[in-house]
């Protein structure tokens, strides 16, 4: 996928008669070719939603970052690349009519929120797993798109940090609590729960009738 700084590795998958498309944003150890990303892309495709898996670091950057870990934490750089993915989808004949969602975890989720704040008319839904809100530069309250925060935790009341994970936003927001969701090495049963709730949320928001959709209603 072209980008002003350097070409980004990306994979577009569209079912027949797609009803929406989701940018699957990856940074650091995560990759668009990872098993969790492929699982989510397959679930979305079965529900009639396409996916654009994007590695937010170029291959040379990823090699450097494997030792330094500094590039994966540059949310400003990563958010510009999420925006590039959104803008690219808006120009492609197969996707320009589709509603766009974003999914990311950790710092990639923070980048997704920044991108959504800068592209309020294009982004229709966001799913953010354990987002690093401390690294978001734009005020999260500027995000208009309905947002699902997938947070870790058990069965007790939400912690203060989890409550802060769904700050006051211009758009609606929800917290889905999945124990272990904040871990970088998510075990398979937890990953399955995350995949189900993210798919359910994104499919529901991207296939709303136009008259009920927040991005259309303004």
Secondary structure, DSSP 8 states (H G I E B T S, - for coil): ---SSS---EEEE--TT---EEEEEE-TT--TTSHHHHHHHHHHHHTT-EEEEEESS-HHHHHHHHHH--GGG-HHHHHHHHHHHHHHHTTSTTTTTS-EEEEEETHHHHHHHHHHHH-TTTEEEEEEES--GGG--S-GGG--SEEEEEE---SS---HHHHHTT---SS-EEEEE-TTTT-SS--HHHHHHHHHHHHHHHHHHHTS-GGG-HHHH-
